Structures are given as C-alpha cells and as structure tokens.
Amino acid sequence: MAMCSSRRVFIGASLWFAASAAAVWAAQQGPPQSQFPPPFPPPEPPEPSRNQKRDRAILKANREAIVKDVTRMSELVDALQKQLKENDTASILSVDLIRKSEEIEKLAKQVRDLVRG
C-alpha cells in the first residue's frame, strides 16, 4: 500500500513537471509564425480632389434638385391634405390620392439619395 501511494506521488509530480516544462518552453518560443505571406501594403489614400470647381458645381446642382423636390413635395402634401378634408375617405380612397402619396414617397427617396451623396 505504501508503494502505491509513492507511485501516485511520483506520477503526479512527473505530470506536474512535464506540464510546467511545456508551459515554459511554449513561452520561450514566442508568437507563432503565420503560414501566409504578409498582406499587401495598404493603398495610398486618394489625393484631395484637384477639380474643386467641378465638385462645387455638383454640390450646387444637388442643392437645387433638393430644393425643387422639397418644394414639389410640399405642394403635393398641401393638395393631399386639402383633398382629404374635402372627401370622405372612410369608405373610398381615390386613385388620385394614392398617386399623390406615391409621388411624395418617390420624391422623399430622391431627396434622401441626394443628401447622402
């Protein structure tokens, strides 16, 4: 029985020593090397636009289109509100009412796209 106990102690100590030695060896190896070649260097950032007149013209055209679309949307909303007040829409929706609401939605999407650039 005493011999069994000493074997257990010896085996436990051996396992502990092996695990410690493996941990020390792994720490000395450093980070693992990658199998893949290093990635290409990042591309150079594009130079600022040299044609500022062109950029300003585009921004001005976008602004004018936004103002025009918002004005048209406002007119359509006013007409839609007037039509809703005049007609009983509880039972029937007119085709014109639906067409105006779809046009408002289309204009809103155009404005959103112009604002996003």
C-alpha positions in Angstrom: 0.0 0.0 0.0 2.8 2.4 0.8 4.3 1.6 -2.5 1.1 2.5 -4.4 1.0 5.9 -2.6 4.5 6.7 -3.5 3.8 5.8 -7.2 0.9 8.2 -7.2 3.0 10.9 -5.8 5.8 10.2 -8.3 3.4 10.1 -11.3 1.6 13.3 -10.1 4.9 15.1 -9.7 6.1 13.9 -13.1 2.9 15.1 -14.8 3.2 18.5 -13.0 6.8 18.8 -14.0 6.1 17.9 -17.6 3.2 20.4 -17.8 5.4 23.2 -16.3 8.3 22.4 -18.6 5.9 22.5 -21.6 4.5 25.9 -20.5 8.0 27.4 -20.0 9.1 26.0 -23.4 5.9 27.5 -25.2 6.5 30.9 -23.5 10.1 30.9 -24.8 9.1 30.2 -28.4 7.3 33.5 -28.9 4.2 34.1 -31.1 3.5 31.5 -33.8 4.6 32.4 -37.3 1.9 32.9 -39.9 1.8 30.4 -42.8 0.6 33.2 -45.1 2.7 35.9 -46.6 2.3 39.4 -45.2 -0.6 41.3 -46.8 0.0 43.9 -49.4 0.6 47.4 -48.0 -2.5 49.5 -47.8 -3.2 51.5 -50.9 -2.3 55.2 -50.8 -5.2 57.4 -49.8 -6.6 59.3 -52.8 -5.4 62.8 -53.1 -7.9 65.5 -52.4 -9.9 66.5 -55.4 -8.0 68.9 -57.6 -11.1 70.0 -59.5 -12.9 72.0 -56.9 -15.0 73.8 -59.5 -16.5 70.5 -60.6 -17.2 69.5 -57.0 -18.8 72.8 -56.3 -20.9 72.5 -59.4 -22.1 69.0 -58.4 -23.0 70.2 -54.9 -24.8 73.2 -56.3 -26.8 71.0 -58.7 -27.7 68.6 -55.9 -28.8 71.5 -53.7 -31.0 72.9 -56.5 -32.5 69.5 -57.1 -33.2 69.0 -53.4 -34.9 72.4 -53.1 -37.0 71.7 -56.2 -38.0 68.2 -54.9 -38.9 69.5 -51.4 -41.0 72.3 -52.9 -42.8 69.8 -55.1 -43.3 67.6 -52.1 -44.7 70.4 -50.1 -47.2 71.3 -52.9 -48.3 67.6 -53.1 -48.7 67.4 -49.3 -50.9 70.5 -49.3 -53.0 69.2 -52.1 -53.3 65.8 -50.4 -54.4 67.4 -47.1 -57.0 69.6 -49.0 -58.3 66.5 -50.8 -58.5 64.5 -47.5 -60.5 67.3 -45.9 -62.9 67.7 -48.8 -63.6 64.0 -49.5 -64.9 61.2 -47.3 -62.1 58.8 -47.3 -63.6 56.5 -44.7 -65.2 54.3 -47.4 -63.3 55.1 -50.6 -59.8 56.2 -51.4 -59.4 57.9 -54.8 -56.8 56.9 -57.3 -55.5 60.5 -57.4 -55.0 60.3 -53.6 -52.9 57.2 -53.9 -51.0 58.5 -56.9 -50.0 61.7 -55.0 -48.9 59.7 -51.9 -46.7 57.5 -54.1 -45.2 60.6 -55.8 -44.5 62.1 -52.4 -42.7 58.9 -51.4 -40.7 58.9 -54.6 -39.6 62.5 -54.1 -38.7 61.7 -50.5 -36.4 58.9 -51.7 -34.8 61.1 -54.3 -34.1 63.8 -51.7 -32.6 61.2 -49.3 -30.3 59.9 -52.1 -29.2 63.4 -53.0 -28.5 64.3 -49.4 -26.4 61.1 -48.9 -24.4 62.0 -52.0 
